[in-house]
Amino acid sequence: MDGSLFVLLLLSGLFWSSSALSRQYHYINVRMSWPAAQSYCREKYTDLATVDTMADVKRLVDIVDAGYSGSVWIGLKRGTQKRWAWSNGENISSPYSNWAPREPNENTYCATSNDGFWYDMKCSSTRYFTCYKENSTYIFVKIAKKWSDAQSYCRQYYTDLPTIHNSEENDQITKILLPGWYIWIGLFLDSWEWSDKWSLFFRNWVAGPPSLISESGDCVSMSRAISGKWAPESCDLKRPFICHRCEFPHIYQFMNESMTWQDAQSYCRARFTDLATADTMSDAGLLVNTVDAGYSGSVWIGLHSGTEYRWVWSMGTHFQYSVWGPGEPNGDGECVRSFNGSWYDESCSTVLPFVCFNDSSGFIITETAMTWRDAQSYCRQHHTDLESITSAEQQNLISDQESLWIGLFRDSWEWSDKWSRFFRNWAADQPSQSSGSGNCVGISTANSGKWAQYSCDLKRPFICYGDDTLIKKQIVRLKLSCNGECTLNDPSLQTAILKEISEKLKSLGLKSDGKINWRKREDEEVFHQDRKCTASSNNKYNRK
């Protein structure tokens, strides 16, 4: 097995950590400045869109309205730190580099190789270049191009401009180049950063790395009309934009055994992770589908009555921006209406027009008067949810309107696992304000999975989340680090890794019985790049 592959086997506290994290992109067809778009995305999703690959670029282009030919904001903005990075997104963080003496020596942003040594050079210079393919094959292209055009050529016909991790790779490339010629490699100087602090450096500039000095702008937009290429623009311009949400799929487990809420909580914590938590309407649907088809009663989930009241948004997030009217909130109700640019608390049973938001079309004002709960259900069925307002820019879109329900409501419920999101899916008459109505929450399979409060002492089946820790199989998390080109999803390499693990277990006196297998869900690869999806301070998406 290649000595450059290191295996870290976490044997203390064996556990499974789902790596099935994926980014879901959402096009918002509302024109905002970059900072306002950032606030909007952080409130409703995770952040403005972060992009890792050309496949992600294509996904972004595909979700923009076909009739729109302008540019849209993504999550890249000018930073303060300069660093050399590779075209494929890697930081030049490895110990290896092969700069010629006194290089890099100019305020230029792209790198060439000459007889194996690296030199910085203006990206607008035209040079031959080399590309690489996924099987570690290097291709010398004798067509003089600017660095950005060479990058586009390599991405179109091969994989990318080459990344060089060690002297062996550097020598391999040098052998195919013309002696004495300066040839483009994948190294470039970068001073941009992702809004969500994502650490990769994939870029798709329309004309090569922009100047490190602010000229055309400090925020980045993507042009649908130019195959998803990027360009810096003034952050004050108003553009549609693309958000992303990091999805962490729940693993729900239905327990068809009747227990009180507290006993169900103890059972889930001992055998799984906790009683079920839900973040979205998708999760709410999964909860219902988890219940055995023959059962038609209510089922415990992890929500119970807390002691702290707070105003939160229907989408499940805290609120920071506010425009309360004078003396508001004054205790008139648990829901909020917007009236001529200010907010007022109101009884949720009042019937009013309302404003929804839709990923594709932005704010949607519905003139039909409904209670707050019915308005929420309508927005979730026909659009996305009741509107969350996170900035003055958004509030100004409805400030000339008379009374409208918005997505703000008062909440005092909390999740068993202390999860900080506030998504709720109450039935129309829930939660009840009457005393003795119950402090624990169940879902009703007979009412489209809507939630209601019950006495915690009632015995109900329940839903846990997390993997079963009492199954006979022991599941471990495996981390691999790789120096050089490693195809970790190559079946032959995976077999070799299993063999090495088996030998390691034997050396520790542990029996594997020859039954070590990779664990994956259907249609997924075994290995995924280790990544941390960072959200805003109020939206902590990393869950252990």
TAPEKA-V154475 format. One record per helix or strand of 3 or more residues. SS is the DSSP state (2 for helix, 1 for strand). FROM is the first residue (numbers start at 1). TO is the last residue. If there is no record, write none. Layout:
[[SS | FROM | TO] [SS | FROM | TO]]
//
This chain:
[[1 | 5 | 9] [1 | 21 | 32] [2 | 34 | 44] [2 | 54 | 63] [1 | 71 | 86] [1 | 110 | 114] [1 | 117 | 121] [1 | 127 | 132] [1 | 138 | 145] [2 | 147 | 157] [2 | 167 | 176] [1 | 183 | 194] [1 | 219 | 223] [2 | 224 | 226] [1 | 229 | 233] [1 | 239 | 248] [1 | 252 | 259] [2 | 261 | 271] [2 | 281 | 290] [1 | 298 | 313] [1 | 335 | 339] [1 | 342 | 346] [1 | 352 | 358] [1 | 362 | 370] [2 | 372 | 382] [2 | 392 | 396] [1 | 404 | 415] [1 | 440 | 444] [2 | 445 | 447] [1 | 451 | 454] [1 | 460 | 465] [1 | 478 | 482] [2 | 491 | 507]]
//
